[in-house]
Amino acid sequence: MATGDIHVVTGAFGFSGKYIAGRLLNAGYQVRTLTDSIGRENPFGANVTAYPFNFDRPEKISESLRGASVLYNNYWVRFNYTDHTSFTYADAADNSMKLFQAAKEAGIRRIVHISITNPSEDSPFEYFRGKARLEKAIQESGLSYAILRPAVLFGKEDILINNIAWLLRRFPVFGVFGDGKYRLQPIYVDDLARLAVEQGQGTDNAIIDAIGPETFTYRGLVEAIGRAIGKRRPILSISPSLGYIMGALLGWLRGDVAITRDEIDGLMADLLYTGSLPAGETRLTDWLNEHSDSVGRHYSNELARRRNRTKAYEDL
């Protein structure tokens, strides 16, 4: 058991951050969170103290971190958000730099950072370039670090797996971009949380591909989800452009961004696959069979989570 050290998790009321915070509490640590959703439902009650990010006042970030030993950073954005307010990858990267500097000034000894598989400063995709920029900043910060690189997360609050199941439940066919042979290695969100907490206890610098024990082609992933929920559908190959148009239409109907062109192109470039050994233990196929009655029953709305800062993710 831990000795009561203070650990800080960004976004502990969200998806992966919630699982990391839960594991830290179970291990006996004191937990704080930095969040953009200070009013969101707190599943931990008084056991997790919440502070706003205060990116406009970096000295306040340092105050929130002072006395803590480890920072677990999930902070990022899935796409450039241009609804009633604008928020971009560039904004997320700049804010992350402020967070890293505040951590150093506050005396944080170690950062456990959630990145992405195959980040590169030369990537044609802004998401992957931004992630590479943050990794470089952490490596040059002088702080002890562990960088975890997941491909796709799954769990009851996830978006990709759930929304594939949602589509399979409602439509007679399913379209995949191109041949669908590009690969993914999903990791269970609680396996990622376990790995993060283990790395928080370490001192050696580490970069780990946080992938699960199963590798799917995208077509194979859709087939596995369909089998689990009893909705095996014909799978059609469609052009990326048509897929994007159909995704945009779905997003318009649901008031969401269902998928971006960069996400389609990144999938097809095999960027969610590595040749590393698995770091997670939970098989997606087993999890799907266990949750076959619930997965895909409701559409998971990314924008609703950003607009509504009070409800828990699973209620949106």
C-alpha positions in Angstrom: 0.0 0.0 0.0 1.0 3.6 -0.6 2.1 5.9 2.2 -0.3 8.7 1.5 1.7 10.5 -1.2 -0.3 13.0 -3.2 -0.8 12.2 -6.9 -2.5 14.4 -9.4 -4.6 13.2 -12.4 -5.8 15.5 -15.2 -9.5 14.9 -16.0 -10.3 12.4 -13.2 -14.1 12.9 -13.9 -13.7 11.9 -17.6 -12.7 8.6 -19.2 -9.2 7.2 -18.7 -8.5 9.7 -15.9 -11.3 8.3 -13.8 -9.8 4.8 -13.9 -6.4 6.1 -13.0 -7.8 8.0 -10.1 -9.7 5.0 -8.9 -6.6 2.8 -8.9 -4.6 5.4 -7.1 -7.2 5.7 -4.3 -7.3 1.9 -4.0 -3.5 1.9 -3.7 -3.8 4.4 -0.7 -2.6 7.6 -2.4 -4.2 11.0 -1.9 -5.6 12.2 -5.2 -6.2 15.6 -6.7 -7.5 16.4 -10.2 -7.1 19.3 -12.6 -10.1 19.6 -14.8 -12.0 21.9 -17.2 -15.2 20.4 -15.7 -15.0 21.5 -12.1 -18.8 21.1 -11.8 -19.0 17.6 -13.4 -20.4 14.8 -11.3 -17.6 13.6 -9.0 -17.7 9.8 -8.6 -15.1 9.9 -5.8 -16.8 12.5 -3.5 -14.5 14.0 -1.0 -11.7 11.5 -1.8 -10.6 13.5 -4.9 -10.1 17.3 -4.6 -10.7 19.2 -7.9 -8.9 22.3 -9.1 -9.5 24.2 -12.4 -6.7 24.1 -14.9 -6.2 27.9 -14.8 -4.1 28.0 -18.0 -4.5 31.8 -18.0 -2.8 31.9 -14.6 0.1 29.4 -14.6 1.1 30.3 -11.1 -2.3 28.9 -9.9 -1.5 25.6 -11.7 1.7 25.4 -9.7 -0.3 26.0 -6.5 -2.6 23.2 -7.3 0.3 20.8 -7.9 2.5 21.8 -5.0 3.1 19.0 -2.5 2.3 16.3 -5.0 4.9 13.8 -6.3 3.4 12.4 -9.6 1.3 14.0 -12.3 -0.7 11.7 -14.7 -1.5 13.7 -17.8 -4.4 12.8 -20.0 -5.0 16.3 -21.2 -5.6 16.6 -25.0 -8.3 17.2 -27.6 -9.6 14.7 -30.1 -10.1 17.2 -33.0 -10.0 21.0 -33.6 -13.2 22.1 -32.0 -14.8 25.0 -33.8 -18.4 25.1 -32.5 -19.6 28.1 -30.4 -16.1 28.3 -29.0 -12.8 27.5 -30.7 -10.3 25.0 -29.2 -7.5 23.5 -31.3 -4.6 21.1 -31.1 -2.3 24.1 -30.9 -4.3 25.4 -27.9 -4.0 22.0 -26.2 -0.3 21.8 -26.9 0.4 25.3 -25.6 -1.7 24.5 -22.4 0.2 21.3 -21.9 3.5 23.1 -22.0 2.2 25.4 -19.3 1.2 22.3 -17.3 4.7 20.7 -17.6 6.4 23.9 -16.6 4.1 24.3 -13.6 4.8 20.7 -12.6 8.5 21.4 -12.6 8.1 24.6 -10.6 5.8 22.8 -8.1 8.4 20.1 -7.4 6.6 17.2 -9.2 9.1 14.4 -9.4 7.6 12.3 -12.2 5.1 12.7 -15.1 3.2 9.8 -16.5 1.9 11.0 -19.8 -0.7 9.5 -22.1 0.3 9.9 -25.7 -0.6 7.9 -28.9 1.0 5.1 -30.9 3.5 6.3 -33.6 3.7 10.0 -32.9 6.0 11.9 -35.2 7.0 15.5 -35.6 7.0 14.8 -39.4 3.6 13.2 -39.4 1.1 14.6 -42.0 -1.5 14.5 -39.2 -1.7 17.4 -36.7 -2.8 15.1 -33.9 0.3 12.9 -34.2 2.6 15.9 -34.6 1.2 17.5 -31.5 1.6 14.4 -29.5 5.3 14.1 -30.6 5.9 17.7 -29.6 4.6 17.0 -26.1 6.7 13.9 -25.8 9.8 15.9 -26.8 9.0 18.6 -24.2 8.6 16.0 -21.4 11.9 14.4 -22.4 13.7 17.7 -22.3 12.0 18.9 -19.1 14.5 17.3 -16.7 11.7 15.5 -14.9 11.5 11.7 -14.5 8.9 10.4 -17.0 6.9 7.5 -18.3 5.2 8.0 -21.7 2.4 5.6 -22.5 1.3 5.2 -26.1 -2.2 3.6 -26.4 -3.8 3.0 -29.8 -7.5 2.7 -29.0 -9.1 2.6 -25.5 -12.2 0.5 -24.8 -14.5 0.6 -21.8 -18.1 1.5 -21.0 -17.4 5.2 -21.6 -15.5 4.9 -24.9 -16.6 6.3 -28.2 -15.2 4.3 -31.1 -16.2 0.8 -30.0 -19.5 1.9 -28.6 -20.5 3.8 -31.7 -19.6 1.0 -34.1 -21.9 -1.2 -32.0 -24.6 1.6 -32.1 -24.4 1.7 -35.9 -24.5 -2.1 -36.2 -27.6 -2.2 -34.1 -29.4 0.3 -36.3 -28.4 -0.2 -39.9 -28.5 -3.3 -42.2 -25.0 -2.8 -43.6 -21.7 -1.3 -42.4 -19.1 0.5 -44.5 -15.4 0.4 -43.9 -12.9 2.8 -45.5 -11.1 1.1 -48.3 -10.3 -2.6 -47.8 -10.5 -2.4 -44.0 -7.2 -4.2 -43.6 -5.4 -1.6 -41.5 -4.9 -2.6 -37.9 -5.8 -1.6 -34.4 -4.7 -2.9 -31.0 -7.3 -1.8 -28.4 -6.4 -1.7 -24.7 -8.9 -1.8 -21.9 -9.0 1.5 -20.1 -8.4 -0.1 -16.7 -5.4 -2.0 -18.0 -4.0 1.4 -19.1 -4.8 2.8 -15.6 -3.0 -0.1 -14.0 0.1 0.5 -16.2 0.0 4.2 -15.4 -0.1 3.7 -11.7 2.7 1.1 -11.9 4.8 3.6 -13.8 4.0 6.3 -11.3 5.9 4.3 -8.7 9.0 4.0 -10.9 12.0 6.3 -11.4 13.5 5.2 -14.7 12.4 7.0 -17.9 10.3 4.9 -20.1 8.3 4.9 -23.3 5.8 2.1 -23.6 3.4 1.1 -26.4 0.3 0.6 -24.3 -1.5 -1.9 -26.6 -3.9 -4.7 -25.8 -3.4 -8.4 -26.4 -5.5 -8.6 -29.6 -4.7 -7.1 -33.0 -7.7 -6.6 -35.3 -8.0 -5.3 -38.8 -10.7 -2.6 -38.9 -12.9 -5.0 -40.8 -12.2 -7.7 -38.3 -13.0 -5.3 -35.4 -16.4 -4.6 -36.9 -17.0 -8.3 -37.4 -16.1 -9.1 -33.8 -18.4 -6.4 -32.4 -21.2 -7.6 -34.6 -20.8 -11.2 -33.4 -20.7 -10.2 -29.8 -24.0 -8.2 -29.9 -25.8 -10.5 -32.3 -25.8 -8.1 -35.2 -23.7 -9.6 -38.0 -24.0 -7.2 -40.9 -22.7 -7.3 -44.5 -19.5 -5.1 -44.6 -19.0 -2.9 -47.6 -15.8 -1.3 -48.8 -16.4 2.4 -49.4 -14.0 5.2 -50.4 -12.6 7.3 -47.7 -14.3 10.4 -49.2 -17.7 8.7 -49.1 -17.0 7.5 -45.6 -16.2 11.0 -44.5 -19.4 12.4 -46.0 -21.5 9.7 -44.3 -19.7 10.4 -41.0 -20.4 14.1 -41.4 -24.1 13.4 -42.0 -24.2 11.2 -38.9 -22.5 13.9 -36.9 -25.0 16.5 -38.2 -27.9 14.3 -37.2 -26.5 13.6 -33.8 -25.1 17.1 -33.1 -21.6 15.7 -33.0 -18.3 15.1 -34.9 -18.6 11.4 -35.6 -15.3 11.1 -37.4 -12.7 13.4 -39.0 -10.8 13.0 -42.2 -7.5 12.9 -40.3 -8.9 10.0 -38.2 -9.9 8.1 -41.3 -6.5 8.7 -42.9 -4.6 7.9 -39.7 -6.5 4.6 -39.4 -5.7 3.7 -43.0 -2.0 4.6 -42.5 -1.8 1.8 -39.9 -0.8 4.3 -37.2 -2.8 2.5 -34.5 -0.6 -0.6 -34.8 2.8 -1.3 -33.5 5.0 -4.4 -33.4 5.4 -4.2 -29.6 4.5 -6.9 -27.1 1.1 -6.2 -25.4 1.0 -4.2 -22.2 -2.7 -4.9 -21.5 -4.2 -8.2 -20.5 -8.0 -7.8 -21.1 -9.2 -9.1 -24.4 -11.6 -6.9 -26.2 -13.5 -10.0 -27.5 -14.0 -11.2 -23.9 -15.1 -7.7 -22.8 -17.6 -7.5 -25.6 -19.1 -10.8 -24.8 -19.5 -9.7 -21.1 -21.1 -6.4 -22.1 -23.0 -7.5 -25.2 -26.3 -6.3 -23.8 -25.2 -2.8 -23.1 -22.5 -1.8 -25.6 -24.0 0.4 -28.4 -27.4 0.9 -26.8 -26.8 4.6 -26.7 -24.7 6.9 -29.0 -21.6 8.3 -27.3 -21.5 12.0 -28.2 -18.1 13.7 -28.0 -19.5 17.3 -28.3 -22.1 16.7 -25.7 -19.4 15.8 -23.3 -17.7 19.1 -24.1 -20.9 21.2 -23.9 -22.3 19.6 -20.7 -19.8 20.0 -17.9 -22.0 18.6 -15.1 -23.2 15.1 -16.2 -21.0 12.0 -16.0 -19.6 10.8 -19.4 -21.8 7.6 -19.3 -24.9 9.7 -19.0 -24.3 11.8 -22.1 
